[in-house]
Amino acid sequence: MVTTVEKIEIDTELLKRINKISEKENATINDVIEQGIEKIENEIKIPDHLIANKDTYNPDPERIMSMAGIIKTDKPIDVAKEISETRKMY
């Protein structure tokens, strides 16, 4: 979709720089602008594992399995109690 605007002001030096980049990469000016916008959006995006209220849960099975393990103890332990104490520490 192409939008036509009656008046838009772009600094001539900025337009020249965009044009040089587009010539180097053999792309259109629109492609260069889109790549710049995508790069900025990706930098601003918060990683999914840091978002507490996600609508969906997509676990990383390799990461989870790397944390899983078996322990041997001399006496039985209450796993639920240990997990709750561990959560309280963080």
Phi, psi and omega in degrees: 000133179247129179251133178257129180246141181297315183217125175223135182250120177234131179301133184296324178295320178296318179296322177295319179296318178297319180296319178297318179297317181295324177291320179297316184271000181055051182226170177277165179297321179299320179297318180296316179295317179298318179298320179295318179295316179298320180297316180294317179298321180291326179289325182281334185299133177279132179301143184301324184289350178263353181271120185282325186253065178277148177287327181236156179246116179241088182288154175264103186299325179295319180294318181295317181292332179290336178270342182285148179189173179243137178240153176244132179230161178284327180234155181295150178237156176267104186297317181300318180296316180296320179295316180296322178293322178296319179295325180293330180293329183255000000 
